[in-house]
Each structure stands twice: as C-alpha cells, then as structure tokens.
Amino acid sequence: MSSGAHTLSVSFEDVVAAAERLRGVSHRTPVLTSRTLDERVGARVFCKAECFQRVGAFKFRGGYNAMSRRAGGPAPARRCGGPLDLG
C-alpha cells in the first residue's frame, strides 16, 4: 500500500458526460436515510438504492456507461453470478 496523496482520475466533466449517456436509460434511484444508522455512526448517512435499477444491480450504471463509449467492434459478453454462483 502506498502512502501520499491520490489524484482523482475522474473529472466533473466526466461525470456530466456519463450522466448524459445514462439519461433515459437508467432509473433515478432513491437515496435512503436511517435515523438509527445516523445515531450509530454519529453522522448523517445517505444510502443510494441502486438495487432498484431495472436489472436489480448496482453495477448497471458503470457497465452501461463503459459499453456506450465503445467505438465499435464486437460487444463483450459478461456473466457474474455473484457470491451465490455455484457453476
């Protein structure tokens, strides 16, 4: 593990461009709060409920954003069964 400052490799313009690519494709998911969680950690906690995406996965935005930037060629296929994948 290295020490020292880390440079953020994503700019504000990158975020705006990603949001534009996702416009009309992904659901706007709610931000949830919990007084109990806030009290336990001593701060306000905001939980983004990405489980409410159409595909029920938090990785949808990143995956769609990456795929939509492809310049052509064959589209990669990917499968992830998560922790319950037995195959």
C-alpha positions in Angstrom: 0.0 0.0 0.0 1.5 3.3 -1.0 1.3 6.5 1.1 0.8 10.0 -0.1 -1.9 11.9 -1.9 -4.0 10.2 -4.6 -5.2 12.1 -7.7 -8.8 11.8 -8.7 -8.8 10.4 -12.2 -12.5 11.4 -12.9 -13.3 15.0 -13.6 -16.5 16.8 -13.2 -16.9 16.8 -17.0 -16.5 13.0 -17.0 -19.4 12.8 -14.5 -21.6 15.1 -16.6 -20.8 13.1 -19.8 -21.7 9.8 -18.0 -25.0 11.3 -16.7 -25.8 12.4 -20.2 -25.1 8.9 -21.6 -27.4 7.4 -18.9 -30.2 9.9 -19.4 -33.4 7.9 -20.3 -31.7 4.6 -19.9 -31.3 4.1 -16.1 -33.9 4.7 -13.4 -33.4 7.6 -11.0 -33.0 5.6 -7.8 -33.8 6.9 -4.3 -31.5 8.0 -1.6 -32.5 6.4 1.7 -31.7 7.5 5.2 -31.9 5.9 8.6 -32.1 7.7 12.0 -30.8 4.5 13.7 -27.8 4.3 11.4 -27.1 8.0 11.8 -27.1 7.6 15.5 -24.9 4.6 15.5 -22.2 6.2 13.3 -22.6 9.7 14.7 -23.1 11.3 11.3 -25.7 11.6 8.5 -25.6 8.5 6.2 -27.1 8.5 2.7 -27.7 5.2 1.0 -28.1 5.2 -2.8 -30.6 2.3 -3.5 -29.2 1.1 -6.8 -30.9 -2.3 -6.2 -34.0 -0.6 -7.7 -32.4 -0.4 -11.2 -34.3 -2.4 -13.8 -31.8 -5.2 -13.6 -31.7 -5.1 -9.8 -27.9 -4.4 -9.8 -25.8 -1.5 -8.6 -23.3 -2.1 -11.3 -25.7 -1.2 -14.1 -24.7 2.5 -14.4 -20.9 1.7 -14.7 -21.4 -1.2 -17.1 -23.8 0.7 -19.4 -21.5 3.8 -19.3 -18.5 1.7 -20.3 -20.3 -0.1 -23.1 -21.9 3.0 -24.5 -18.4 4.5 -25.0 -17.1 1.6 -27.1 -16.1 2.8 -30.6 -17.3 -0.4 -32.3 -16.2 -3.9 -32.7 -17.7 -6.9 -31.0 -19.6 -6.2 -27.8 -18.2 -8.1 -24.9 -20.4 -10.6 -23.1 -20.0 -10.9 -19.3 -21.5 -13.1 -16.7 -21.3 -12.6 -13.0 -23.2 -14.9 -10.6 -22.0 -13.1 -7.5 -21.5 -14.9 -4.2 -24.2 -17.5 -5.0 -22.6 -18.6 -8.3 -22.0 -22.3 -8.0 -21.2 -23.1 -11.6 
